[in-house]
Amino acid sequence: MPPGSTLSATHQEYREARETKPILAFVQEGITPSREQAAFIAEVQAWEGGLFRGGFIAANDLHDGVIRALHDVTLANATAPVDEQEMIGRALAMLPPESRNNVSSAMLELAVVGGPRQRILRPAELEAQSLAEQFEQSALYGDSRLFDRSLGAWSGLEGHDLVLRQDRGASIRLTEEGSVVLRVPLDDPRPRGQGFDAMSHMVVVEEVVQQRLGTVIGYAASMLEQVDLPSDLRIWRWRRD
């Protein structure tokens, strides 16, 4: 504490800064604070306006936490205008070209993009195995299941995108911009021992499309919640081949 003051220099700086700036407060865990420190922590935790709070144990934790928090603050304060036509164009560009001459399963494809356009996921986040495992688990066993449980799934990076695939064509793609492309078959798996039936792949039932579309939208919503997107406006585009 400076001479003649009842507050530490850091406590005084906090009070000065919170009047004009967003505050990123990190409190070390696993320690016993002094009485004055405890009062400072209580004051910080009681203040609601413009405050991000996080914990850390060691210097490496604090380093990573500060980087994430600064990233989140940048996104939260993005003020670029939303261009709906640009978003529609981006969504359509993410869908693969239509295939009219090949005999294959009918597929439902959904592209979800956010605006304004910006990179919201760092490469390290997309490369994390835990993220791919989380999406795969929910695709196989979640409330909105996209994948066939009888088939395995493959995950990895394609360029800068995180991609999960299955043999029957189902796939999940997540980009650095938080855009999502989901692809699922509209027909049911053939029982073991039965060969390829070209005609069954050409029939599309409206009720099946509606059911699968609901499932795909539900899964997309859960993905966006897991990656914590800041965008307020999203445009959904789907296409039936």
C-alpha positions as CSV (number, residue, x, y, z in Angstrom):
1,M,0.0,0.0,0.0
2,P,1.3,3.5,-0.8
3,P,2.0,5.7,2.2
4,G,-1.2,7.3,3.6
5,S,-3.5,4.9,1.6
6,T,-5.7,2.1,2.7
7,L,-5.8,0.6,-0.7
8,S,-3.0,-1.1,-2.7
9,A,-1.7,0.4,-5.9
10,T,-3.4,-2.3,-7.9
11,H,-6.7,-1.7,-6.1
12,Q,-6.5,2.0,-6.9
13,E,-5.7,1.2,-10.6
14,Y,-8.7,-1.1,-10.8
15,R,-11.1,1.6,-9.4
16,E,-9.7,4.2,-11.8
17,A,-9.8,1.9,-14.9
18,R,-13.3,0.5,-14.3
19,E,-14.8,4.0,-14.9
20,T,-13.7,4.1,-18.5
21,K,-12.5,0.6,-19.6
22,P,-13.6,-3.0,-19.8
23,I,-12.0,-5.0,-17.0
24,L,-10.4,-8.4,-17.3
25,A,-9.9,-9.7,-13.8
26,F,-8.0,-12.9,-13.0
27,V,-7.8,-14.2,-9.5
28,Q,-5.2,-16.8,-8.5
29,E,-6.7,-20.0,-7.1
30,G,-5.3,-22.2,-4.4
31,I,-4.0,-19.3,-2.2
32,T,-5.2,-17.7,1.1
33,P,-5.5,-14.0,0.5
34,S,-4.7,-11.4,3.2
35,R,-7.6,-9.4,4.6
36,E,-7.0,-6.5,2.3
37,Q,-6.7,-8.8,-0.8
38,A,-9.9,-10.6,0.2
39,A,-11.7,-7.3,0.3
40,F,-10.3,-6.3,-3.1
41,I,-11.4,-9.7,-4.6
42,A,-14.9,-9.3,-3.1
43,E,-15.2,-5.8,-4.6
44,V,-14.2,-7.1,-8.0
45,Q,-16.5,-10.1,-7.9
46,A,-19.4,-7.9,-6.8
47,W,-19.1,-5.5,-9.7
48,E,-21.2,-6.5,-12.7
49,G,-20.6,-3.8,-15.4
50,G,-18.0,-4.4,-18.1
51,L,-16.2,-7.2,-16.3
52,F,-14.7,-10.5,-17.3
53,R,-13.7,-12.7,-14.5
54,G,-11.4,-15.7,-14.7
55,G,-9.2,-17.9,-12.5
56,F,-5.6,-19.2,-12.9
57,I,-3.2,-21.4,-11.0
58,A,0.2,-20.7,-12.6
59,A,1.7,-18.2,-15.0
60,N,1.0,-20.4,-18.1
61,D,-2.7,-20.5,-17.1
62,L,-2.8,-16.8,-16.8
63,H,-1.1,-16.3,-20.2
64,D,-3.6,-18.5,-22.0
65,G,-6.5,-16.9,-20.1
66,V,-5.5,-13.4,-21.0
67,I,-5.2,-14.3,-24.7
68,R,-8.7,-15.9,-24.7
69,A,-10.2,-13.0,-22.9
70,L,-8.7,-10.4,-25.2
71,H,-9.9,-12.4,-28.2
72,D,-13.4,-12.5,-26.7
73,V,-13.4,-8.8,-26.0
74,T,-12.4,-8.1,-29.6
75,L,-15.3,-10.2,-30.9
76,A,-17.8,-8.7,-28.5
77,N,-16.9,-5.2,-29.7
78,A,-17.0,-5.9,-33.4
79,T,-19.2,-3.3,-35.0
80,A,-18.8,-4.0,-38.7
81,P,-22.2,-3.9,-40.6
82,V,-23.9,-7.1,-41.5
83,D,-24.3,-7.7,-45.2
84,E,-27.0,-10.3,-45.7
85,Q,-26.2,-10.8,-49.4
86,E,-22.6,-11.4,-48.6
87,M,-23.6,-14.0,-46.0
88,I,-26.0,-15.7,-48.4
89,G,-23.2,-15.9,-51.0
90,R,-20.8,-17.3,-48.4
91,A,-23.3,-20.0,-47.4
92,L,-24.0,-21.1,-50.9
93,A,-20.2,-21.1,-51.7
94,M,-19.7,-23.6,-48.9
95,L,-22.1,-26.1,-50.4
96,P,-20.5,-28.6,-52.8
97,P,-21.6,-28.5,-56.5
98,E,-24.8,-30.3,-57.3
99,S,-24.2,-33.8,-58.8
100,R,-27.0,-34.6,-61.3
101,N,-25.4,-37.4,-63.3
102,N,-24.3,-39.7,-60.5
103,V,-26.4,-42.4,-59.0
104,S,-25.9,-41.8,-55.3
105,S,-27.8,-41.4,-52.0
106,A,-30.0,-38.3,-51.8
107,M,-28.3,-35.9,-49.3
108,L,-29.5,-33.0,-47.2
109,E,-26.9,-30.2,-46.8
110,L,-27.1,-27.2,-44.4
111,A,-24.7,-24.2,-44.3
112,V,-24.7,-21.8,-41.4
113,V,-22.8,-18.6,-41.5
114,G,-22.5,-15.6,-39.1
115,G,-22.0,-11.9,-39.6
116,P,-20.2,-9.6,-39.7
117,R,-17.5,-11.8,-41.3
118,Q,-14.6,-12.3,-39.0
119,R,-12.3,-15.1,-37.7
120,I,-13.6,-16.2,-34.3
121,L,-11.8,-19.5,-33.8
122,R,-8.0,-19.7,-33.4
123,P,-6.1,-22.6,-35.2
124,A,-5.2,-24.1,-31.8
125,E,-8.9,-24.4,-30.9
126,L,-9.7,-26.1,-34.2
127,E,-6.7,-28.5,-33.8
128,A,-7.7,-29.5,-30.3
129,Q,-8.6,-33.2,-30.2
130,S,-11.1,-32.6,-27.5
131,L,-13.2,-30.4,-29.8
132,A,-13.4,-33.1,-32.5
133,E,-14.3,-35.7,-29.9
134,Q,-17.0,-33.5,-28.4
135,F,-18.6,-33.1,-31.8
136,E,-18.3,-36.8,-32.7
137,Q,-19.8,-37.8,-29.4
138,S,-22.9,-35.6,-29.9
139,A,-23.2,-36.7,-33.6
140,L,-23.3,-40.4,-32.5
141,Y,-25.1,-40.2,-29.2
142,G,-26.6,-36.7,-28.7
143,D,-30.2,-35.6,-28.9
144,S,-29.7,-34.5,-32.5
145,R,-27.8,-37.5,-33.9
146,L,-26.3,-37.1,-37.4
147,F,-24.1,-40.2,-37.6
148,D,-24.9,-43.9,-38.0
149,R,-23.8,-45.6,-34.8
150,S,-22.9,-48.8,-36.7
151,L,-20.2,-46.9,-38.6
152,G,-17.0,-45.3,-37.4
153,A,-16.2,-41.7,-37.8
154,W,-13.0,-39.9,-39.1
155,S,-11.9,-36.4,-38.0
156,G,-9.1,-34.1,-38.9
157,L,-8.1,-30.8,-40.5
158,E,-8.8,-30.1,-44.1
159,G,-6.9,-26.8,-44.8
160,H,-8.0,-24.6,-41.8
161,D,-11.3,-26.4,-41.3
162,L,-12.2,-29.1,-38.8
163,V,-14.0,-32.0,-40.6
164,L,-15.7,-35.1,-39.4
165,R,-16.9,-37.8,-41.9
166,Q,-18.7,-41.1,-42.2
167,D,-18.6,-43.6,-45.0
168,R,-22.2,-43.1,-46.1
169,G,-21.6,-39.4,-46.8
170,A,-22.5,-37.8,-43.5
171,S,-20.1,-35.0,-42.7
172,I,-19.5,-32.0,-40.4
173,R,-17.3,-29.0,-41.2
174,L,-16.4,-26.1,-39.0
175,T,-14.4,-23.1,-40.2
176,E,-12.3,-20.5,-38.5
177,E,-15.1,-18.0,-39.0
178,G,-17.5,-20.3,-37.1
179,S,-19.4,-21.3,-40.2
180,V,-20.8,-24.8,-40.3
181,V,-21.7,-27.2,-43.1
182,L,-23.6,-30.3,-42.2
183,R,-24.4,-33.2,-44.7
184,V,-26.6,-36.2,-44.0
185,P,-28.1,-39.0,-46.2
186,L,-31.9,-38.9,-46.7
187,D,-32.2,-42.7,-47.0
188,D,-31.8,-45.3,-44.3
189,P,-28.9,-47.7,-44.2
190,R,-29.4,-51.0,-46.2
191,P,-29.7,-54.1,-44.0
192,R,-26.7,-56.4,-44.0
193,G,-26.7,-58.8,-47.0
194,Q,-28.8,-56.5,-49.2
195,G,-27.1,-54.9,-52.2
196,F,-27.3,-51.5,-53.7
197,D,-30.9,-50.5,-54.7
198,A,-30.6,-47.6,-57.2
199,M,-34.3,-46.8,-57.1
200,S,-34.5,-46.5,-53.3
201,H,-31.8,-43.8,-53.5
202,M,-33.9,-41.8,-56.0
203,V,-37.0,-41.6,-53.8
204,V,-37.2,-38.6,-51.4
205,V,-40.0,-38.5,-48.9
206,E,-41.1,-35.1,-47.6
207,E,-41.6,-36.3,-44.0
208,V,-38.1,-37.7,-43.9
209,V,-36.7,-34.4,-45.2
210,Q,-38.6,-32.5,-42.5
211,Q,-37.4,-34.9,-39.8
212,R,-33.7,-34.8,-41.0
213,L,-33.8,-31.0,-41.4
214,G,-35.0,-30.6,-37.8
215,T,-32.2,-32.9,-36.6
216,V,-29.5,-31.1,-38.6
217,I,-30.7,-27.7,-37.4
218,G,-30.7,-29.0,-33.8
219,Y,-27.2,-30.3,-34.1
220,A,-26.0,-27.0,-35.7
221,A,-27.5,-25.0,-32.8
222,S,-25.7,-27.3,-30.3
223,M,-22.4,-26.8,-32.2
224,L,-22.7,-23.0,-32.2
225,E,-23.4,-23.1,-28.4
226,Q,-20.3,-25.3,-27.8
227,V,-18.0,-22.9,-29.7
228,D,-19.7,-19.8,-28.1
229,L,-20.2,-17.7,-31.2
230,P,-20.7,-14.0,-30.6
231,S,-22.7,-13.3,-33.8
232,D,-26.2,-12.0,-33.3
233,L,-27.4,-12.7,-36.8
234,R,-27.2,-16.0,-38.6
235,I,-28.6,-17.0,-42.0
236,W,-29.6,-20.7,-42.7
237,R,-29.5,-22.2,-46.2
238,W,-30.3,-25.7,-47.0
239,R,-30.5,-27.7,-50.2
240,R,-31.9,-31.1,-51.2
241,D,-30.1,-32.8,-54.0
